[in-house]
Amino acid sequence: MSKLENSINKDLLLRENLALQRTILANQTTFLSFLRTSMYFLVAGLSIKNLLQVEGSIYYQVLFYGISVCILIFGVINFLHHKRKIEESKIHVGDYKLEYEKKG
């Protein structure tokens, strides 16, 4: 194997690993965005009683709490689904790594 092929294989491994790390960080950032949005709706539900000093404000509170819980559940499911897909894609990088180690 030539020196150029050896260098190309190392670059491929590095790029693949860095791409996986960026994907993991993006998945975590997305989960935190869902969590933040859920907390906004929770705070809105807590404060709606003081903003709307009418008798029907309890319905708005329940609505905001429900939206908050739905967003949180969807965020957790989304995070776990994408985390599983990322773990499955790591297998391919491992194949390249094993193939590289066999040649080296």
Backbone torsions as a table, in degrees:
resi	resn	phi	psi	omega
1	MET	NA	135.9	-177.3
2	SER	-80.9	166.9	-179.5
3	LYS	-65.4	-34.5	179.3
4	LEU	-65.4	-44.4	178.1
5	GLU	-62.7	-39.6	178.4
6	ASN	-62.0	-43.5	179.1
7	SER	-65.8	-40.6	-179.9
8	ILE	-64.7	-42.2	179.4
9	ASN	-64.4	-39.7	177.3
10	LYS	-64.9	-41.2	178.4
11	ASP	-63.5	-38.8	179.0
12	LEU	-63.7	-44.9	178.2
13	LEU	-61.9	-44.3	-179.0
14	LEU	-63.7	-45.7	179.3
15	ARG	-61.8	-43.2	-179.7
16	GLU	-64.3	-44.0	179.5
17	ASN	-66.2	-40.8	178.1
18	LEU	-66.5	-37.9	177.4
19	ALA	-64.4	-39.6	177.0
20	LEU	-65.2	-40.3	178.6
21	GLN	-64.1	-41.1	177.4
22	ARG	-63.7	-38.9	179.3
23	THR	-66.1	-40.8	177.4
24	ILE	-62.3	-45.1	179.4
25	LEU	-64.9	-37.6	177.5
26	ALA	-65.4	-38.3	177.8
27	ASN	-64.6	-42.0	178.4
28	GLN	-65.9	-40.2	178.1
29	THR	-63.1	-40.7	178.4
30	THR	-63.8	-41.8	177.4
31	PHE	-61.6	-43.4	178.9
32	LEU	-64.2	-31.9	175.9
33	SER	-66.9	-41.4	175.7
34	PHE	-62.4	-42.8	-180.0
35	LEU	-62.9	-43.7	179.2
36	ARG	-62.6	-44.3	179.0
37	THR	-64.3	-40.3	177.2
38	SER	-60.8	-42.2	179.8
39	MET	-67.6	-33.1	175.8
40	TYR	-61.2	-44.1	179.4
41	PHE	-68.1	-34.3	176.6
42	LEU	-64.1	-44.9	178.0
43	VAL	-65.3	-38.0	177.1
44	ALA	-62.4	-40.3	177.6
45	GLY	-65.1	-37.0	179.0
46	LEU	-70.0	-35.2	-174.2
47	SER	-94.7	-9.2	-176.0
48	ILE	-65.1	-29.6	179.9
49	LYS	-62.8	-40.5	179.7
50	ASN	-74.6	-31.6	-180.0
51	LEU	-74.6	-46.1	179.8
52	LEU	-104.3	95.3	-179.0
53	GLN	-87.5	57.5	176.7
54	VAL	-120.6	167.5	-174.8
55	GLU	-71.0	-29.1	-175.9
56	GLY	-87.0	11.5	-175.8
57	SER	-69.5	-18.7	179.4
58	ILE	-64.0	-31.2	178.4
59	TYR	-67.9	-38.3	177.5
60	TYR	-68.0	-37.7	176.9
61	GLN	-60.6	-47.7	180.0
62	VAL	-62.8	-39.0	178.5
63	LEU	-61.5	-48.1	179.7
64	PHE	-65.5	-39.1	176.5
65	TYR	-62.7	-42.1	179.2
66	GLY	-63.6	-43.7	177.7
67	ILE	-62.4	-40.8	179.7
68	SER	-60.5	-46.6	-179.9
69	VAL	-65.2	-41.9	179.7
70	CYS	-62.0	-43.9	179.6
71	ILE	-64.6	-40.7	179.3
72	LEU	-64.3	-44.9	179.2
73	ILE	-63.4	-44.5	178.8
74	PHE	-62.7	-39.1	178.9
75	GLY	-64.0	-42.0	179.1
76	VAL	-65.5	-45.0	179.1
77	ILE	-62.1	-44.3	179.0
78	ASN	-60.5	-45.1	179.9
79	PHE	-60.7	-48.2	-178.2
80	LEU	-66.1	-37.7	179.1
81	HIS	-62.9	-48.2	-178.4
82	HIS	-71.4	-30.8	176.6
83	LYS	-63.4	-40.8	178.2
84	ARG	-64.6	-41.3	178.9
85	LYS	-65.1	-36.6	178.3
86	ILE	-66.5	-42.5	178.5
87	GLU	-61.5	-38.7	178.2
88	GLU	-66.4	-33.6	-179.1
89	SER	-75.3	-19.3	176.9
90	LYS	-65.1	-24.4	179.5
91	ILE	-60.5	-38.6	-178.7
92	HIS	-66.5	-38.3	177.4
93	VAL	-66.1	-38.5	177.2
94	GLY	-61.1	-37.3	177.6
95	ASP	-62.9	-42.6	178.1
96	TYR	-63.5	-39.7	-178.5
97	LYS	-64.9	-45.1	179.0
98	LEU	-63.8	-40.0	179.4
99	GLU	-64.2	-39.3	179.4
100	TYR	-67.0	-42.4	-178.3
101	GLU	-66.4	-32.6	178.5
102	LYS	-66.9	-37.3	-178.5
103	LYS	-74.7	-31.4	-174.3
104	GLY	-80.6	NA	NA
